[in-house]
């Protein structure tokens, strides 16, 4: 699994937990729809830290809270 795929899975997990739509996350985070679709479809080869920070803020959490998930601790995580 790539870092982008891990971020997309974490976003999906949080969307379900918080009963949020992707559209609401886009509005709350300030991320454009095309950018979010690129992340969610894993078309992007990489993701910038500022984008992860914007996503975390959209969920009303810190970037540390967003990244505090076992999916990011996997030794099999591919760094692009």
C-alpha positions, -999 to +999 in steps of 0.1 A: +000+000+000+012+035-008+011+065+014-016+080-008-037+049-005-032+049+033-043+086+035-074+077+014-083+048+037-079+070+068-101+097+052-128+071+045-125+057+080-130+092+095-158+101+071-177+071+084-169+077+120-179+113+119-209+107+095-195+132+071-196+134+034-166+140+011-182+172+000-185+185+036-148+176+041-139+195+010-158+225+022-144+224+057-108+218+047-107+241+017-095+214-006-107+215-042-130+187-054-105+176-081-077+173-056-098+153-032-109+130-060-072+125-069-064+115-034-094+092-029-089+074-062-052+070-055-043+087-088-018+109-070+017+095-066+024+116-035+006+139-011+021+170+004+021+177+042+001+209+038-026+189+021-027+164+050-028+193+074-058+208+056-076+175+056-069+171+094-083+206+100-113+197+079-119+169+104-113+194+133-082+175+145-045+179+145-023+163+119-008+142+147-043+129+155-049+122+118-017+103+114-021+084+148-035+053+131-020+018+127-023+021+089+007+046+089+028+023+112+029-005+087+064-014+076+050-024+042+039+012+035+055+023+002+070+057+002+069+072-032 
